[in-house]
Amino acid sequence: MGSYATIDAMVTRFGREDLVEITDTEVPYTGDINTAKLQAAIESANAEVDAYLAKQMNVPTVLASPFVQMMACDIARYHVALGNSRVSERDEKRYEMAVKNLKAVNDGKIGIGAATAQTDAQPNINLAQMTSGRPSVFGNGLY
């Protein structure tokens, strides 16, 4: 299974020091990112993103979409902070905005910001193939 948010994406978006502050909250303090705690939050966030996107498309989808990655990272940060009972107003606003955007995608009001060529999954529709004329028994399209 793919991942929208990753530890590397979280470090890029929020910075190493910020992630140490919100993940290294238990004795013994290491002064480093608690990757187990962060990865658990990332998995929860990716599952939440999938839950919203599943109505419109097969998931996981468009793993390279910066828009989807941004929302997943914001949700993951919220999950980490929530687990520590240290949710800031900024974290809540980012989470609420991510959920609002995911709902808009789910309702078909906005897209996920990627061209079809960038998608990692097929659309969640089955299209019938139409042909004109009588099909050939030998499959060469001639009568």
N, C-alpha and C positions, 0 to 999 in steps of 0.2 A: 504494500500500500504506500502511496506517495504521501508527502507531507507538505502542507502549505507553509506553516510556520516551522522553523528549525532553530536550533540553538544559534547557529551562525547568523540567521536572519534576525533573531532577537538581539544579539550583540550589536549588529549593524544598526538596528532601529533605536535601541535604548542605551547602548553603551555598557561596557563590562562592569564599571563601578556601580551603576544603577542596578544591574542584575545581581551583583554580589549583595547589595543592600537588601533586596527583597527576597533573596533565596537563602542566604547564609544567616539564618535566624535561630539556629539551635546549637547548643553546646555539643561538641567542641566547635567553636567558630574557626573556620579555616582561612577566611579572608579571600575565598574564591567562590565562584558560582557553584551552587549545589545543583549539579547537573541532573541528579535523580528527581529532585523536586521540580526543576524547570521542565524536564522532559515529560513528566506526568501532566503538567499544566498544558504543555504543547499538544499532547495526545488528546486531552479533553477539548482543547480549542479546535483542533482539526476535526474532531468528531462533531462538534457543534456547527462548524462551517458546513460540513457534509450534510448535516441534518437540514440546514436551510437550503442548500443548493440542490438537494436530491429531487425536489419537485420539478425543477426546470431542466435538469441534465443528469447524466450518469456521473457518479462521483467515485473516486476523486477526479476532478477535472481541472484543467488549466493550472497546473502546479506552478507554472512560471509567471502567472499573472501577478504583477506587483500590487494590484488592488486587492485581490483575494489574500495575498500574503500579509498585507498591511492589516486587514481585518483580523486574520488569524493571530497575528502577533499581539494586537491590542487585546484580543480575547484571552490569549495565553497569559499575558501580564496580569490581567484582571483575576484570572484563576489563581495565579501564584499569590497575589496580594490578598485575595479573599481567604486563601488557606492560612495565611498568617494573621488574619484579622487586622490588616493594615491597608485597607482600601482607601485611597485618596480620592478627592473629588475629581481630579484629573483622570484617574483610572476608571472611575465610574462613567465619566463623560465619554471617554474613548470606547469603553465597552458598549454603552448605549448607542453611540454612533455606528459602531460595527454591526450591531444587531439590527439597527434601522436600515443600514445599507443591505444587509443580507436579506431582510424581509422584502426590500424593494426589488432585489434580484429575484427572489422567490415569486413575487407577484408579477414579474416580467416588466417592471417599470424602468429598470436600468440593467445594463449588461455588466459583464465582469472585466471588460477592458482588454480583451484579447481577440485577435483575429482567429478564424476557424483553423487556419494552418498551425496555430500555436496550441491547440487543444490536445490534451493527453487522453481524452476519452471521446467516445462517439456520442452524438446527440441522443437524447432519451426518446427517440421516436422511430417508428418503423415505417419506411416509405415503400410503397408498391412500385414496381418498375413497369412502365407501360411501353408497349411496342405497337406499331401499326402493321397491318397486314397479317397474313397467315404464317405461323411459325413453321419452320422447316423441320422435317423429321431428322435430317442429318445435321442440323444446327449451324448451317452456313448462311442462313438468312435469305437464301434464294428459294424460289418456288420449284 
